[in-house]
Amino acid sequence: MFSTFDRYLTWRVLHTFAMLFIATYGLYVVIDLFMNIDEFQENSLKGLGAGESGRQLELFRRIGVYYLYRAFDFFELAGSILIVLSAIAVLALIRKSSETFPLLAAGIPAFRLLRPLLVTTAGLNLLLVVNQEFVIPRLAVQLQTPRGSQIASVQQVEPVYDYSNYMMHISGDQVLLDRRLIVGASFAVDSKELSSRPFVMKAERARYVQDKARSGRSGWLLENLTAVLDSQILTVEGRKRITPSANGRDAFVESDVTFEQLYNRGRNMKLLSSWELVQQIRNPSTGQNPLRARSLALHSRLTRPLLSLLSVTIALPLVLRRESSSLIANMALCAGVQGCFFGLAHVSLALGGTGMIEPDLAAWLPVILNGMASAWAAGLVQT
């Protein structure tokens, strides 16, 4: 059961987190808007005459919509840091106002304060999980929209190698997000397993067809090829994977490379849910480097709540340090320790991204070190 003091601490952490989020995001909006106001004006007022009414209203509307979507992105980016800062700030405030002394005088250990702090931290991390898994994937297109534009309907193609198709190179001019098409598609075959000589299939457009339920095949339908596909150069394996249409203008290429892998959403892991990350990890077309990056991102999502909880358990004994009457010294020590572990976590992730250590070890090593530090710091708390 939560006591009155538990509810009091919970409310203070939530209030502090809200104030920190509003302040930091407001500062981000002011700086970003100041540096990019010309881009907003150019995109927002495009197509509107100089004398038309509502120009300024349309500009303000586009700015509001843009930063409304970016609030969810900012929450994902800075949420975990602000949660720990909120807990540390509340501990410092109750230490400054001497609210811990009555508890200690009543024989209540200082670690009793961890219960409301950890529950609140876990609840805020649950909001982070909901934001990452359900909100951001649904707003992926809006989060890639240029400043002032209505929607990011067109993006550049991010070329990929299809590792399940003997390193077939898939590229194109643009992707149409609303129609899920590649414009100016290019599929380069440079494998002896598929053809007797290298060739490139260029088509006006290509769409991904997922029909494994009926035909057992999924892949790309190339429409309006710029040149007739010579099926004589295809090997037996090539004929299984590349099927020219009867009209001579289209072709079907069996592939596990999906539409999402060919533009920024497939490369930007924060726009993907964990289930989508798992699907890409299991996808045989994913190369070694993308596989490592996705595994690292997946493990990092699992460890982020644990790191937040452990950071709070480290902060309590450092802020409420026994045999220390200087709150400033305690805060400086806590900030230094938390900064070191924050930097260590980023170094570990960087090493995992380069392949120097395994992705799972890179993500879980900071948890192990924070757990050890939490156990060591427990002896420093006030009694």
C-alpha positions in Angstrom: 0.0 0.0 0.0 1.2 3.5 -0.8 1.4 5.8 2.2 0.7 9.5 2.1 4.4 10.3 1.8 4.7 7.8 -1.1 1.9 9.5 -3.0 3.6 12.9 -2.2 6.9 11.7 -3.7 5.2 10.2 -6.7 3.4 13.4 -7.4 6.6 15.4 -7.1 8.5 13.2 -9.5 5.7 13.4 -12.0 5.4 17.2 -11.6 9.2 17.6 -12.0 9.3 15.4 -15.0 6.5 17.4 -16.7 8.2 20.7 -16.0 11.6 19.3 -17.3 10.0 18.0 -20.4 8.1 21.2 -21.2 11.2 23.3 -20.5 13.6 21.2 -22.6 11.2 20.6 -25.5 10.2 24.3 -25.5 13.9 25.2 -25.7 14.4 22.7 -28.6 11.4 24.2 -30.5 12.7 27.8 -30.1 16.2 26.9 -31.3 15.0 24.7 -34.2 12.3 27.2 -35.3 14.8 30.1 -35.2 17.3 28.2 -37.4 14.7 26.8 -39.9 12.0 29.5 -40.1 12.9 30.1 -43.8 12.3 26.4 -44.6 8.9 26.6 -42.9 8.0 29.7 -44.9 9.1 28.3 -48.2 7.2 25.0 -47.8 4.1 26.3 -46.0 3.4 29.2 -48.4 4.2 27.3 -51.6 1.3 27.7 -54.0 -0.3 30.6 -52.0 -0.3 34.0 -53.7 1.3 37.0 -52.0 -2.1 38.7 -51.5 -4.1 35.6 -50.4 -5.6 35.7 -46.9 -4.7 33.1 -44.4 -1.0 32.9 -45.3 0.2 33.5 -41.7 -2.5 31.3 -40.3 -1.4 28.5 -42.6 2.2 29.0 -41.6 1.4 28.8 -37.9 -0.8 25.7 -38.5 2.1 23.9 -40.3 4.5 24.9 -37.5 2.1 23.6 -34.8 1.5 20.3 -36.6 5.2 19.7 -37.2 6.2 20.2 -33.6 3.2 18.3 -32.3 4.5 15.2 -34.0 8.1 15.9 -33.0 7.0 16.0 -29.3 6.6 12.2 -29.5 10.1 11.9 -31.1 11.6 14.1 -28.4 9.9 12.1 -25.7 11.6 8.9 -27.1 14.9 10.7 -27.4 15.2 12.4 -24.0 12.6 10.6 -21.9 14.8 8.2 -20.1 17.3 11.0 -19.2 14.6 13.3 -17.9 13.1 10.5 -15.8 16.4 10.0 -13.9 16.9 13.7 -13.6 13.5 14.1 -12.1 14.1 11.5 -9.5 17.5 13.1 -8.6 15.9 16.5 -8.4 13.2 15.3 -6.0 15.8 13.6 -3.8 17.8 16.8 -3.7 14.7 18.9 -2.8 13.6 16.7 0.0 17.2 16.6 1.3 17.4 20.4 1.1 14.1 20.9 3.0 15.2 18.3 5.6 12.2 16.1 4.9 14.3 13.0 5.3 15.2 13.6 8.9 11.8 12.8 10.5 11.8 9.5 8.5 15.3 8.5 9.8 14.4 9.6 13.3 11.4 7.3 13.2 13.6 4.4 12.3 12.5 4.2 8.7 15.5 3.4 6.4 16.3 5.8 3.6 15.9 3.0 1.1 12.2 3.1 1.9 12.1 6.1 -0.4 13.0 3.9 -3.3 9.5 2.3 -3.5 7.6 5.4 -4.8 10.6 6.5 -6.9 11.0 3.1 -8.6 7.3 2.7 -9.1 7.1 6.1 -10.7 10.2 5.5 -12.8 8.7 2.2 -14.0 5.4 3.9 -14.9 7.1 6.6 -16.9 9.2 3.9 -18.7 6.0 2.1 -19.5 4.9 5.3 -21.3 8.2 5.3 -23.2 7.5 1.7 -24.3 4.0 2.6 -25.5 5.4 5.6 -27.3 8.1 3.5 -29.0 6.0 0.4 -29.9 2.7 1.9 -30.9 2.8 5.7 -31.4 6.1 6.3 -33.3 5.6 3.5 -35.9 2.2 4.9 -36.7 3.7 8.4 -37.1 6.7 7.2 -39.2 5.6 9.1 -42.3 4.8 12.3 -40.4 8.1 12.2 -38.6 9.9 12.2 -41.9 7.9 15.1 -43.3 10.1 18.1 -44.2 9.4 21.3 -42.2 6.3 23.0 -43.4 5.2 20.3 -45.9 1.9 18.5 -45.7 3.3 14.9 -45.9 6.5 13.1 -46.9 4.9 11.3 -49.8 8.2 11.1 -51.8 11.6 9.9 -50.6 14.8 8.9 -52.1 15.5 5.2 -52.4 18.0 3.7 -50.0 19.7 1.0 -52.2 20.1 -2.4 -50.6 21.7 -5.8 -51.4 19.4 -8.8 -51.3 21.4 -11.4 -49.4 18.7 -14.0 -49.9 19.0 -13.5 -53.7 22.7 -13.9 -54.3 23.5 -10.2 -53.6 21.1 -8.8 -56.1 21.3 -5.0 -55.9 17.9 -3.2 -55.6 17.7 0.5 -56.2 15.6 3.2 -57.8 14.9 6.9 -58.2 12.2 7.5 -55.7 9.7 5.8 -53.4 6.0 6.9 -53.2 5.0 6.2 -49.6 1.3 6.6 -50.1 1.2 4.2 -53.1 4.1 2.0 -51.8 5.9 2.1 -55.2 9.4 2.4 -56.4 9.7 4.9 -59.3 12.5 4.2 -61.8 13.3 0.8 -60.2 16.6 -0.9 -60.9 17.4 -4.6 -60.1 21.0 -5.5 -60.9 21.9 -9.2 -61.2 25.6 -10.0 -61.0 25.7 -13.6 -59.9 26.6 -16.8 -61.8 23.9 -18.6 -59.8 21.2 -16.6 -61.5 22.5 -15.8 -65.0 25.2 -16.5 -67.4 26.2 -12.8 -67.5 25.5 -9.7 -65.5 22.4 -7.6 -66.4 20.2 -4.9 -65.0 16.4 -4.9 -65.1 15.1 -1.3 -65.2 11.4 -0.6 -64.9 9.1 2.4 -64.8 7.9 1.3 -61.4 8.0 -1.7 -59.0 5.6 -2.8 -56.3 6.1 -5.4 -53.6 3.7 -8.3 -53.8 3.2 -10.5 -50.8 1.4 -13.7 -51.8 3.0 -16.4 -49.7 -0.4 -17.7 -48.6 -1.5 -18.8 -52.0 1.6 -19.1 -54.3 4.2 -19.4 -51.6 6.2 -16.5 -53.3 6.7 -12.9 -52.4 8.7 -10.3 -54.3 8.7 -7.4 -56.6 6.5 -6.9 -59.7 8.5 -4.8 -62.2 6.1 -2.9 -64.5 7.0 -1.5 -67.9 10.6 -2.7 -68.3 12.7 -0.4 -70.4 14.2 -3.5 -72.2 12.9 -7.0 -72.9 14.2 -9.5 -70.4 16.2 -12.2 -72.2 15.2 -15.4 -70.3 17.8 -17.4 -72.2 20.6 -16.1 -70.0 18.9 -17.2 -66.8 20.1 -20.3 -65.1 17.7 -22.9 -63.6 17.9 -21.1 -60.2 17.4 -17.8 -62.0 14.2 -18.9 -63.7 12.9 -19.9 -60.2 13.5 -16.4 -58.9 12.9 -14.2 -62.0 9.8 -14.8 -64.0 9.1 -12.7 -67.1 5.4 -11.9 -67.7 3.5 -13.1 -70.8 3.2 -9.5 -72.1 6.9 -9.1 -72.3 6.8 -5.7 -70.4 6.7 -6.9 -66.8 8.6 -9.3 -64.6 8.4 -10.8 -61.1 11.4 -11.1 -58.9 11.2 -13.3 -55.9 12.7 -11.4 -52.9 12.5 -11.0 -49.2 13.5 -7.3 -49.3 10.3 -5.5 -48.3 9.2 -2.0 -49.2 10.1 -0.6 -45.7 13.8 -1.6 -46.2 14.1 0.7 -49.2 13.6 4.1 -47.6 14.6 5.9 -44.4 12.1 4.1 -42.1 13.9 0.8 -42.8 17.3 2.4 -41.8 16.0 4.5 -38.9 15.4 1.9 -36.2 13.5 4.3 -33.9 10.7 4.4 -36.5 10.3 0.6 -36.2 8.5 -1.3 -33.5 10.2 -4.2 -31.8 8.2 -6.7 -33.7 9.3 -5.1 -37.0 12.9 -5.3 -35.8 12.4 -9.0 -35.0 11.0 -9.5 -38.5 13.9 -7.8 -40.1 16.4 -9.8 -38.0 14.7 -13.0 -39.2 14.6 -11.8 -42.8 17.2 -13.7 -44.8 17.7 -10.7 -47.0 19.2 -8.6 -44.2 23.0 -8.2 -44.4 25.5 -8.7 -41.6 25.9 -5.0 -40.7 22.1 -4.2 -40.7 21.5 -7.4 -38.7 24.0 -6.2 -36.1 22.4 -2.8 -35.9 18.9 -4.2 -35.5 20.0 -6.7 -32.8 21.7 -3.9 -30.9 18.6 -1.7 -31.1 16.4 -4.5 -29.9 18.6 -5.3 -26.9 18.9 -1.6 -26.1 15.1 -1.3 -25.8 15.1 -4.2 -23.4 17.8 -2.7 -21.2 16.6 0.9 -21.1 14.0 0.5 -18.4 16.5 -1.5 -16.3 19.1 1.2 -16.7 16.6 3.9 -15.5 15.7 1.9 -12.4 19.4 1.2 -11.6 20.3 4.8 -12.1 17.7 5.8 -9.4 19.0 3.2 -7.0 22.5 4.7 -7.5 21.3 8.3 -7.1 19.6 7.7 -3.7 22.7 6.9 -1.6 24.8 9.5 -3.5 22.4 12.4 -2.9 21.5 11.2 0.7 25.1 10.4 1.5 25.9 9.8 5.1 28.6 11.9 6.9 28.1 14.7 4.3 26.4 17.9 5.1 27.0 19.5 1.7 24.1 18.9 -0.7 26.1 20.6 -3.5 29.0 18.1 -3.1 26.5 15.2 -3.1 24.8 16.5 -6.3 28.2 17.0 -7.9 29.3 13.5 -7.0 25.9 12.0 -8.3 26.1 14.0 -11.5 29.7 12.8 -12.1 28.9 9.2 -11.5 25.7 9.2 -13.6 27.6 11.0 -16.4 30.3 8.4 -16.4 27.8 5.6 -16.6 25.9 7.4 -19.3 29.1 7.9 -21.4 30.1 4.2 -20.7 26.7 3.1 -22.1 27.2 5.0 -25.3 30.8 3.7 -25.7 29.5 0.2 -25.2 26.8 0.7 -27.9 29.3 2.2 -30.2 31.6 -0.8 -29.8 28.6 -3.1 -30.5 27.7 -1.1 -33.6 31.2 -1.5 -35.0 31.3 -5.2 -34.3 34.1 -5.1 -31.8 31.9 -6.8 -29.2 28.6 -8.7 -29.7 25.4 -6.6 -29.8 23.8 -8.4 -26.8 26.9 -7.9 -24.7 27.1 -4.2 -25.8 23.6 -3.6 -24.6 23.7 -5.6 -21.4 27.2 -4.6 -20.2 26.0 -1.2 -18.9 23.2 -3.0 -16.9 25.8 -5.3 -15.3 28.1 -2.4 -14.4 25.2 -0.2 -13.1 24.0 -3.1 -11.0 27.5 -3.6 -9.4 27.7 0.2 -8.8 24.2 0.2 -7.2 25.3 -2.6 -4.8 28.5 -0.8 -3.9 26.8 2.6 -3.4 24.2 1.1 -1.0 26.6 1.4 1.9 26.9 5.2 1.5 23.3 6.1 2.3 22.2 8.0 5.4 21.1 5.9 8.4 
